[in-house]
Amino acid sequence: MSEASQPEPARRSAMSVIRAAIAGVLLILATLVAIASPVAVWGRNIVLDTDRYSSTVEPLANDPAVQRLVISVLNEQFATYVSAKSLATGALPDTGDALVAPLAGAITGLIDSVVTQFVEGPQFPALWATVNRTAHTQIVAVLTGNGPDGIDTDDGHVVLDLAPLVTYAKKQLVAAGLTVANSVPVVGATIEIAQIDGVEPAQKLTRLMDRAANWLPLAALVLYALAIAVARRRARTALAVGLSLAGSMLLLGAGITVGRFLYLDGLDGSVDTDTARRVFDTVAGDLRIGVRTALGVGLLIALGAWLAGSPRAAGVLAAHRRAAILGVLLFASTLLVLWTNPSAVLATIVGGLTVVALIAIALVRRPRELEPDPHPDPEPLLLPPADAQPEPGVFLEEFEPVPAAR
């Protein structure tokens, strides 16, 4: 049987199946692209945007674990070039051997005290920002192939050069009376911050990530829109779009958690686990905020589609509007209270999503068929014919004729 001779219902059924299949494929592709989009945007911002990177790592200057790491590196730098025992031996007479160890300990304690006061003092955050900005500028120059090749690497390990911190600590030690600190070189005090296995592959990956960050979010939006446009039941497809976006963000969030565990588990003994955990959480903070924001948007889309496609659900929400508003406010408040150190960006995002949800709830109206009619039509008065006879057992009043109007 040719296509033209097929019955109309059969052709419509076949087209519905085809449209549903196309919408399903588009929805799957959009979900995969949505998972990759936040990672690409976050990676581009961290790797290529020096201002964004600097603002991200700036809070680490006040993190106790990071401060302990910097203090340890600086103390090791001074201990390498300043022999406390030699200084104590040279400062005491030959008969003062018993005092060498206590004096050497006092010199070591002085160095640690000066360095600790510096790192925990008000001057350290500015120098920390300068060190990180300098290092990141060099990383960008290498990964993009632009600018001078000045990055410090050791077998692919990208390191943070703490030379400005050593210089400042030297001045403090000299001011404290330890003039021998002037002989300590500023080079050599470093902290590893990244690893590059080959410059050329890293440059190719950086270019790919930069392009992906520009196009993946737009591609996800287009694919989601096409899935809704192609589908026959658009409200149901929009509900699936919201749920798939929210589900993809949950999956990505779980992947971040697993990646964090694998990263910490793979550290060697030379890296402090607590410090690495704080650094990971700080650097990945923007990614987590983006994931949770997209999760909230997905849930709002799903809620709107559910209400648009289900008049009875909209009626239930409209009938319990105050409870719904209270629930949204309680949820947003609980989220901000339980979140560890919520930032201004996070508070703005949560506030914006809350306002959108409240507006949506306020605009929901009960469907017309569920609303009581304020002006109901009166029930018609049924009168029996004039010649009707009452049936046995029926009261005669029911057939009382209505007197005619005079």
Secondary structure, DSSP 8 states (H G I E B T S, - for coil): --TTTS-HHHHHHHHHHHHHHHHHHHHHHHHHHHHHHHHHHHHHHHHH-HHHHHHHHGGGGG-HHHHHHHHHHHHHHHHHH--HHHHHHHHS-GGGGGGHHHHHHHHHHHHHHHHHHHHTSTTHHHHHHHHHHHHHHHHHHHHHT-S-----EETTEEEEE-HHHHHHHHHHHHHTT-GGGGGS-STT-EEEEEE-S-HHHHHHHHHHHHHHHHHHHHHHHHHHHHHHHH-SSHHHHHHHHHHHHHHHHHHHHHHHHHHHHHHHHT--TTS-HHHHHHHHHHHTHHHHHHHHHHHHHHHHHHHHHHHHH-HHHHHHHHHTHHHHHHHHHHHHHHHHHHSSS--HHHHHHHHHHHHHHHHHHHH----GGGS--SS----------TT----TTS-GGGG-------
